[in-house]
Amino acid sequence: MIQTLDLVPVLPEVFVAIAGMALLMLGVFRKEDNTRPISVLTILVLAAAMVLVSSLGADRHLAFNGAFVADRFSGFAKALILLASAMTCAMSLPFLEKEQIGRFEYPVLVLFATLGMMMMVSANDFMSLYLGLELQSLSLYVLAAYHRDNHRATEAGLKYFVLGALASGMLLYGASLLYGFVGTTSFEGLAKVFADGHGHGTAVNFGVIAGLVFVLAGLSFKISAVPFHMWAPDVYEGAPTPVTSFFAVAPKIAAMCLLTRVLTGPFGELADQWRQVVTFLSIASMFVGAFAAIVQSNIKRLMAYSAIGHVGFMLVGIASGSDLGIQGVLIYLAIYLFMNVGVFAVILSMRQKGRMLEGIDDLAGLSKTNPAMAVVMAVLMFSMAGVPPLAGFWGKFYVFMAAIEAHMYTLAILGVLSSVVSAYYYLRIIKVMYFDEAAEAFDRPVGRAMGVVMAVATLVVLAFTFLPGPLVISAKAAAAVLFPAAG
């Protein structure tokens, strides 16, 4: 009912939606090339949205009859999403201009994808969840095929679209099963039914579990967890590199936070049922990511398998089913964001005589031709490998400690073993840069945006060990929202 509608919690989303439509109109009606001004305005809109998110404070707000929730957890997730979108948008502009594919639609699509992600992490009902998920997905399908004259990009967009449609169908089917057996799509309604012990007859229980499995399958596609990962390497390689950098961070953060809210909220009482599935997804993702990346020669495909491995590590925290585990996931996501944007800033700077390079061997001798970039890449690779005392080590430390607290010793040990395997291909890149014969130098300069992103990412990775407080405290407060009794 309209009198119960409170628009304050959705103010950031309303602002982004109106700004996106305004920028779209501006781009259409201005005759000259608009890519740069609209990209700058998009970054300013994302920054303003971050201010609006923080202005909502720590209280829990509901809107649209409980279908939308704004709390500390969604605020933390939105801050990471907006930051990721702003950084990747800034990194994209030089590439689009050099490749002469700059069009004003690009930043607008990023903005609408970001709006979908913000709605996803605030979803408190399967209807609002699907609305946000599809808004994000439709924008990402177009972005994947953005370079329409490139057959690899169009192939990537088509693969992502077909497999994404299949995953959306599975998610919808799971939600419809849950509605059919329980009678509500509301997260709070589902949680109440399961907490009261209703719906545990054989038929209903089977229907609920089947629905949960389909929902899990649909969301696993969005985070590219094994065995729903088959799209990631092809899309990462085929899509334009700035799009790949966006795919690698913002949608991953949104989908992981959405999965966390879904499993700990409506299905918190069914942890024994979903923990086995999440544990399998975690182990499979860690090991497939580790072993498949070893044979890659294309650095974007390697980053795809690296992302699959990192998803496996994050799922360790979710599998633990505790506030400590979710705190670990949130810390990991924040560190993952900076590591990835830093690496993709380096990849976007791999250009010789105006031509983009994507081979790992193209980094040969980088320490001699561009020592500063080699140091940035080495620090980020060591961090991704989990070498202490860099931030990547602490990301894994928090999720493994949560697994040990939950007595999931096998999962923690397998996680450490897969981390050792994955260290090989990260250290291989460092070996190529520092010990191989120098290849032809990359074009200079790298650009101001790239330099700033590389510097910020490196500083965060180096400084986290000595200044962990702000991130750890924020992640703990955000995780406590999902576990009121523990908080």
C-alpha positions as CSV (number, residue, x, y, z in Angstrom):
1,M,0.0,0.0,0.0
2,I,1.2,3.5,-0.9
3,Q,1.0,4.8,2.7
4,T,3.5,2.1,3.9
5,L,5.9,3.0,1.1
6,D,9.1,4.5,2.6
7,L,11.3,5.9,-0.1
8,V,14.2,6.9,2.1
9,P,15.9,3.5,2.1
10,V,15.8,3.4,-1.7
11,L,17.1,6.9,-2.2
12,P,20.5,5.8,-3.5
13,E,18.9,3.5,-6.0
14,V,16.3,6.1,-7.1
15,F,19.1,8.6,-7.5
16,V,21.2,6.3,-9.7
17,A,18.2,5.3,-11.8
18,I,17.2,9.0,-12.5
19,A,20.8,9.9,-13.1
20,G,21.2,7.0,-15.5
21,M,18.2,8.0,-17.5
22,A,19.3,11.7,-17.6
23,L,22.8,10.7,-18.8
24,L,21.1,8.5,-21.5
25,M,19.0,11.5,-22.7
26,L,22.1,13.7,-22.6
27,G,24.1,11.3,-24.7
28,V,21.3,10.9,-27.3
29,F,20.6,14.7,-27.8
30,R,24.2,15.9,-27.8
31,K,25.6,15.5,-31.3
32,E,29.4,15.4,-30.6
33,D,31.3,12.6,-29.0
34,N,30.1,12.2,-25.4
35,T,32.1,9.3,-24.0
36,R,34.5,11.3,-21.8
37,P,32.0,13.8,-20.3
38,I,29.4,11.1,-19.6
39,S,32.1,8.8,-18.1
40,V,33.2,11.6,-15.8
41,L,29.5,12.3,-14.8
42,T,29.0,8.6,-14.3
43,I,31.9,8.5,-11.8
44,L,30.5,11.5,-10.0
45,V,27.1,9.9,-9.8
46,L,28.6,6.7,-8.3
47,A,30.5,8.9,-5.8
48,A,27.3,10.7,-4.8
49,A,25.5,7.4,-4.5
50,M,28.2,6.2,-2.1
51,V,27.5,9.3,0.1
52,L,23.8,8.6,0.0
53,V,24.4,5.0,1.1
54,S,26.5,6.1,4.0
55,S,23.9,8.7,5.0
56,L,21.4,6.0,5.8
57,G,23.4,5.1,8.9
58,A,23.5,1.8,10.7
59,D,19.8,1.3,11.3
60,R,17.7,-1.3,9.4
61,H,15.2,0.2,7.0
62,L,12.5,-1.6,5.0
63,A,10.7,-0.5,1.9
64,F,8.1,-1.8,-0.6
65,N,6.3,-3.8,2.1
66,G,9.5,-5.5,3.2
67,A,10.7,-6.5,-0.3
68,F,13.7,-4.2,0.0
69,V,16.0,-3.8,3.0
70,A,18.8,-1.3,3.7
71,D,21.1,-2.3,6.6
72,R,24.8,-2.4,7.4
73,F,25.3,-5.5,5.3
74,S,23.8,-4.0,2.2
75,G,25.6,-0.7,2.9
76,F,29.0,-2.5,3.1
77,A,28.3,-4.4,-0.1
78,K,27.0,-1.3,-2.0
79,A,30.2,0.7,-1.0
80,L,32.4,-2.0,-2.5
81,I,30.2,-2.2,-5.7
82,L,30.1,1.5,-6.2
83,L,33.9,1.8,-5.6
84,A,34.5,-1.1,-8.1
85,S,32.3,0.4,-10.7
86,A,33.9,3.9,-10.4
87,M,37.4,2.5,-10.6
88,T,36.8,0.3,-13.6
89,C,34.9,3.1,-15.3
90,A,37.9,5.4,-14.9
91,M,40.2,2.7,-16.2
92,S,38.0,2.0,-19.2
93,L,38.1,5.5,-20.8
94,P,41.7,5.5,-22.2
95,F,41.1,2.0,-23.7
96,L,37.9,3.0,-25.4
97,E,39.4,6.1,-26.9
98,K,42.6,4.4,-28.1
99,E,40.6,1.5,-29.7
100,Q,38.1,4.1,-31.2
101,I,35.1,2.3,-29.7
102,G,34.2,5.0,-27.3
103,R,30.4,5.5,-27.2
104,F,28.3,7.2,-24.5
105,E,26.3,4.0,-23.9
106,Y,29.2,2.3,-22.2
107,P,29.2,4.3,-18.9
108,V,25.4,4.4,-18.9
109,L,25.3,0.6,-19.2
110,V,27.9,0.4,-16.3
111,L,25.6,2.6,-14.3
112,F,22.5,0.5,-14.9
113,A,24.4,-2.7,-14.1
114,T,25.5,-1.1,-10.9
115,L,21.9,-0.1,-10.1
116,G,20.9,-3.8,-10.6
117,M,23.7,-4.9,-8.2
118,M,22.6,-2.4,-5.5
119,M,19.0,-3.8,-5.7
120,M,20.4,-7.4,-5.5
121,V,22.2,-6.9,-2.2
122,S,19.2,-5.2,-0.7
123,A,16.7,-7.8,-1.9
124,N,14.5,-9.2,0.9
125,D,12.1,-11.1,-1.4
126,F,12.6,-13.4,-4.4
127,M,10.7,-10.9,-6.6
128,S,13.0,-8.0,-5.8
129,L,16.0,-10.3,-6.0
130,Y,15.0,-11.3,-9.6
131,L,14.3,-7.7,-10.6
132,G,17.8,-6.6,-9.5
133,L,19.5,-9.7,-11.0
134,E,18.0,-9.2,-14.4
135,L,18.7,-5.5,-14.6
136,Q,22.3,-6.3,-13.9
137,S,22.4,-9.3,-16.3
138,L,20.8,-7.5,-19.2
139,S,23.4,-4.7,-18.9
140,L,26.2,-7.2,-18.7
141,Y,25.1,-9.1,-21.7
142,V,25.4,-5.9,-23.8
143,L,28.7,-4.9,-22.3
144,A,30.2,-8.4,-23.0
145,A,29.5,-7.9,-26.7
146,Y,30.2,-4.1,-26.6
147,H,32.9,-4.3,-29.3
148,R,30.5,-5.5,-31.9
149,D,33.0,-5.5,-34.8
150,N,35.2,-8.0,-32.9
151,H,34.0,-11.6,-33.4
152,R,35.6,-12.7,-30.0
153,A,33.5,-10.1,-28.2
154,T,30.3,-11.0,-30.0
155,E,30.9,-14.7,-29.3
156,A,31.6,-13.9,-25.6
157,G,28.3,-11.9,-25.4
158,L,26.3,-14.7,-27.0
159,K,27.7,-17.4,-24.7
160,Y,27.1,-15.2,-21.6
161,F,23.6,-14.5,-22.8
162,V,22.6,-18.1,-23.5
163,L,24.1,-19.5,-20.3
164,G,22.9,-16.6,-18.2
165,A,19.3,-17.1,-19.5
166,L,19.6,-20.8,-18.5
167,A,20.8,-19.8,-15.0
168,S,18.0,-17.3,-14.6
169,G,15.5,-19.9,-15.6
170,M,16.9,-22.3,-12.9
171,L,16.7,-19.5,-10.3
172,L,13.1,-18.7,-11.2
173,Y,12.1,-22.4,-11.2
174,G,13.6,-22.7,-7.7
175,A,11.8,-19.6,-6.4
176,S,8.5,-20.9,-7.9
177,L,9.0,-24.3,-6.1
178,L,9.6,-22.5,-2.8
179,Y,6.5,-20.4,-3.3
180,G,4.5,-23.5,-4.2
181,F,5.5,-25.4,-1.2
182,V,5.8,-22.7,1.4
183,G,3.4,-20.1,0.2
184,T,5.6,-17.0,0.2
185,T,8.5,-15.4,-1.6
186,S,9.5,-13.1,1.2
187,F,12.9,-13.9,2.9
188,E,11.4,-13.1,6.3
189,G,8.3,-15.2,5.6
190,L,10.4,-18.2,4.6
191,A,12.7,-17.8,7.6
192,K,9.7,-17.7,9.9
193,V,8.2,-20.9,8.4
194,F,11.5,-22.8,8.7
195,A,12.1,-21.5,12.3
196,D,8.7,-22.5,13.4
197,G,9.4,-26.0,12.2
198,H,6.5,-26.0,9.6
199,G,6.9,-27.5,6.2
200,H,9.1,-30.5,7.4
201,G,6.8,-33.2,6.1
202,T,8.4,-35.5,3.6
203,A,6.7,-34.0,0.5
204,V,7.1,-30.4,1.5
205,N,10.7,-30.9,2.7
206,F,11.6,-32.5,-0.6
207,G,10.0,-29.6,-2.5
208,V,11.8,-27.0,-0.4
209,I,15.2,-28.7,-0.8
210,A,14.6,-29.0,-4.6
211,G,13.8,-25.3,-4.7
212,L,16.9,-24.5,-2.7
213,V,19.1,-26.5,-5.0
214,F,17.8,-24.7,-8.1
215,V,18.2,-21.3,-6.4
216,L,21.8,-22.3,-5.4
217,A,22.5,-23.4,-9.0
218,G,21.2,-20.1,-10.5
219,L,23.3,-18.0,-8.0
220,S,26.4,-20.2,-8.5
221,F,26.4,-19.3,-12.2
222,K,26.5,-15.6,-11.2
223,I,29.6,-16.2,-9.1
224,S,31.1,-18.6,-11.6
225,A,31.5,-21.4,-9.1
226,V,32.3,-24.9,-10.4
227,P,30.5,-26.6,-12.2
228,F,28.7,-23.5,-13.3
229,H,31.9,-21.7,-14.4
230,M,32.1,-22.7,-18.1
231,W,31.3,-19.2,-19.3
232,A,33.9,-17.3,-17.3
233,P,37.2,-18.1,-19.2
234,D,35.6,-17.4,-22.7
235,V,33.8,-14.3,-21.6
236,Y,36.9,-12.9,-19.7
237,E,39.1,-13.5,-22.8
238,G,36.6,-12.4,-25.5
239,A,35.1,-9.3,-23.9
240,P,37.0,-6.0,-24.2
241,T,39.6,-5.8,-21.4
242,P,37.8,-2.9,-19.5
243,V,34.6,-4.9,-19.5
244,T,36.5,-7.9,-18.2
245,S,37.9,-5.8,-15.4
246,F,34.3,-4.8,-14.5
247,F,33.1,-8.4,-14.7
248,A,35.9,-9.5,-12.4
249,V,34.9,-7.3,-9.5
250,A,31.5,-5.6,-9.2
251,P,29.1,-8.4,-10.3
252,K,31.2,-10.9,-8.3
253,I,30.9,-8.8,-5.1
254,A,27.1,-8.4,-5.7
255,A,26.4,-12.0,-6.4
256,M,28.5,-13.2,-3.5
257,C,26.7,-10.9,-1.1
258,L,23.4,-11.9,-2.5
259,L,24.2,-15.6,-2.0
260,T,25.3,-14.8,1.6
261,R,22.0,-13.1,2.4
262,V,19.9,-15.8,0.8
263,L,21.6,-18.7,2.6
264,T,21.9,-17.0,6.0
265,G,18.5,-15.3,5.9
266,P,15.5,-17.4,4.6
267,F,17.5,-20.6,4.7
268,G,19.5,-20.0,7.9
269,E,17.5,-22.8,9.6
270,L,18.3,-25.2,6.8
271,A,22.1,-24.8,7.1
272,D,22.6,-28.6,7.4
273,Q,20.9,-29.1,4.0
274,W,22.8,-26.4,2.0
275,R,26.2,-26.7,3.8
276,Q,27.0,-29.9,1.9
277,V,26.3,-28.3,-1.5
278,V,28.3,-25.1,-0.7
279,T,31.2,-27.2,0.6
280,F,31.3,-29.2,-2.7
281,L,31.1,-25.9,-4.7
282,S,33.9,-24.5,-2.6
283,I,36.3,-27.5,-3.0
284,A,35.5,-27.9,-6.7
285,S,36.1,-24.2,-7.4
286,M,39.3,-24.1,-5.5
287,F,40.9,-27.0,-7.3
288,V,39.5,-26.4,-10.8
289,G,40.7,-22.8,-10.5
290,A,44.1,-23.9,-9.3
291,F,44.9,-26.6,-11.8
292,A,43.2,-25.1,-14.9
293,A,45.1,-21.8,-14.6
294,I,48.5,-23.5,-14.7
295,V,48.3,-24.3,-18.4
296,Q,47.0,-20.8,-19.5
297,S,49.1,-18.5,-21.7
298,N,46.5,-15.7,-22.0
299,I,46.5,-13.5,-18.9
300,K,42.8,-12.7,-19.1
301,R,41.9,-16.5,-19.1
302,L,44.3,-17.0,-16.2
303,M,42.5,-14.2,-14.3
304,A,39.2,-16.0,-15.0
305,Y,40.4,-19.2,-13.4
306,S,42.0,-17.2,-10.6
307,A,38.6,-15.6,-10.0
308,I,37.0,-19.1,-9.9
309,G,39.6,-20.2,-7.3
310,H,39.0,-17.1,-5.2
311,V,35.2,-17.8,-5.2
312,G,36.1,-21.2,-3.8
313,F,38.0,-19.6,-0.9
314,M,35.1,-17.2,-0.2
315,L,32.6,-20.1,-0.2
316,V,34.7,-21.6,2.7
317,G,33.5,-18.7,4.8
318,I,29.8,-19.2,3.8
319,A,30.0,-22.9,4.4
320,S,31.1,-22.3,8.0
321,G,27.6,-20.7,8.5
322,S,28.8,-18.4,11.2
323,D,29.1,-14.6,11.7
324,L,32.9,-15.1,11.7
325,G,32.7,-16.8,8.3
326,I,30.6,-14.0,6.8
327,Q,33.0,-11.4,8.3
328,G,35.8,-13.3,6.6
329,V,33.9,-13.3,3.2
330,L,33.4,-9.5,3.4
331,I,37.0,-8.8,4.3
332,Y,38.1,-11.1,1.4
333,L,35.7,-9.3,-1.0
334,A,37.2,-5.9,-0.1
335,I,40.8,-7.2,-0.6
336,Y,39.8,-9.1,-3.8
337,L,38.5,-5.8,-5.2
338,F,41.7,-3.9,-4.9
339,M,43.9,-6.9,-6.0
340,N,41.9,-7.3,-9.2
341,V,41.5,-3.7,-10.2
342,G,45.3,-3.3,-9.7
343,V,46.1,-6.3,-11.9
344,F,43.7,-5.2,-14.6
345,A,45.2,-1.7,-14.6
346,V,48.5,-3.4,-15.5
347,I,46.8,-5.6,-18.1
348,L,45.2,-2.5,-19.7
349,S,48.7,-0.9,-19.8
350,M,50.1,-3.9,-21.8
351,R,50.3,-2.1,-25.1
352,Q,53.0,-2.1,-27.8
353,K,52.9,0.3,-30.8
354,G,49.2,1.0,-30.0
355,R,48.3,-2.7,-30.0
356,M,46.9,-4.4,-26.9
357,L,48.7,-7.5,-25.7
358,E,47.3,-10.4,-23.6
359,G,50.0,-13.0,-23.4
360,I,51.7,-13.8,-20.2
361,D,55.0,-14.0,-22.1
362,D,54.5,-10.4,-23.2
363,L,55.4,-9.4,-19.6
364,A,58.9,-10.9,-20.1
365,G,61.6,-8.7,-18.6
366,L,59.1,-6.0,-17.4
367,S,61.4,-5.4,-14.4
368,K,64.0,-4.0,-16.8
369,T,61.7,-2.0,-19.2
370,N,59.2,-0.7,-16.6
371,P,60.4,-1.4,-13.0
372,A,57.5,0.5,-11.3
373,M,54.8,-1.6,-13.1
374,A,56.8,-4.8,-12.4
375,V,56.8,-3.9,-8.7
376,V,53.0,-3.3,-8.7
377,M,52.3,-6.6,-10.5
378,A,54.7,-8.5,-8.2
379,V,53.1,-7.2,-5.0
380,L,49.6,-8.0,-6.4
381,M,50.6,-11.5,-7.5
382,F,52.2,-12.3,-4.1
383,S,49.0,-11.0,-2.4
384,M,46.8,-13.2,-4.7
385,A,49.0,-16.2,-3.9
386,G,48.4,-15.5,-0.2
387,V,52.0,-14.7,0.8
388,P,52.2,-13.1,4.2
389,P,52.1,-10.3,5.3
390,L,50.2,-9.0,2.3
391,A,46.5,-8.5,2.3
392,G,45.6,-11.6,0.3
393,F,47.1,-13.8,3.1
394,W,44.7,-12.3,5.6
395,G,41.7,-12.7,3.3
396,K,42.4,-16.5,3.3
397,F,43.3,-16.5,6.9
398,Y,39.9,-15.2,8.1
399,V,37.9,-17.7,6.0
400,F,40.1,-20.7,7.0
401,M,39.8,-19.7,10.7
402,A,36.0,-19.6,10.4
403,A,36.1,-23.1,8.9
404,I,38.3,-24.4,11.8
405,E,36.0,-22.7,14.3
406,A,33.1,-24.6,12.7
407,H,35.1,-27.9,13.0
408,M,35.3,-28.2,9.2
409,Y,39.0,-29.2,9.3
410,T,39.0,-31.1,6.0
411,L,37.7,-28.1,4.1
412,A,40.3,-25.8,5.6
413,I,43.1,-28.3,4.8
414,L,42.0,-28.7,1.2
415,G,41.8,-24.9,1.0
416,V,45.4,-24.5,2.1
417,L,46.5,-27.2,-0.4
418,S,44.7,-25.6,-3.3
419,S,46.2,-22.3,-2.3
420,V,49.7,-23.8,-2.5
421,V,48.9,-25.1,-6.1
422,S,47.6,-21.7,-7.2
423,A,50.8,-20.0,-5.9
424,Y,52.6,-21.7,-8.9
425,Y,50.9,-19.6,-11.6
426,Y,51.1,-16.4,-9.7
427,L,54.8,-16.9,-9.0
428,R,55.3,-17.9,-12.6
429,I,54.3,-14.3,-13.7
430,I,56.8,-12.8,-11.3
431,K,59.5,-15.2,-12.7
432,V,58.6,-14.1,-16.3
433,M,58.9,-10.4,-15.3
434,Y,62.1,-10.6,-13.3
435,F,64.1,-13.5,-14.8
436,D,63.1,-13.9,-18.5
437,E,64.9,-12.0,-21.3
438,A,63.4,-8.6,-21.8
439,A,60.7,-8.3,-24.5
440,E,59.9,-5.0,-26.3
441,A,59.0,-2.2,-23.9
442,F,55.3,-1.3,-23.5
443,D,54.1,2.1,-24.7
444,R,54.4,5.0,-22.3
445,P,52.8,6.8,-20.5
446,V,50.3,4.5,-18.9
447,G,47.9,7.3,-18.1
448,R,46.9,9.1,-15.0
449,A,43.9,6.9,-14.1
450,M,45.9,3.7,-14.5
451,G,48.7,5.1,-12.4
452,V,46.4,6.1,-9.6
453,V,44.6,2.8,-9.6
454,M,47.8,0.8,-9.5
455,A,49.2,3.0,-6.7
456,V,46.0,2.8,-4.6
457,A,45.7,-1.0,-5.1
458,T,49.3,-1.6,-4.1
459,L,49.1,0.7,-1.0
460,V,45.9,-1.1,0.2
461,V,47.5,-4.5,-0.2
462,L,50.7,-3.4,1.6
463,A,49.0,-1.4,4.3
464,F,46.2,-3.8,5.4
465,T,48.5,-5.8,7.7
466,F,49.4,-2.6,9.6
467,L,46.0,-0.9,9.5
468,P,43.3,-3.7,9.4
469,G,41.0,-2.0,12.0
470,P,38.6,0.0,9.8
471,L,37.9,-2.9,7.3
472,V,37.7,-5.6,10.0
473,I,35.4,-3.5,12.2
474,S,33.1,-2.6,9.3
475,A,32.9,-6.2,8.1
476,K,32.1,-7.5,11.6
477,A,29.3,-5.0,12.0
478,A,27.9,-5.9,8.5
479,A,28.1,-9.7,9.3
480,A,26.4,-9.2,12.7
481,V,23.2,-7.9,10.9
482,L,22.7,-11.5,9.4
483,F,23.3,-13.1,12.9
484,P,21.3,-10.9,15.4
485,A,21.8,-13.5,18.2
486,A,25.6,-13.5,17.7
487,G,25.8,-9.8,17.3
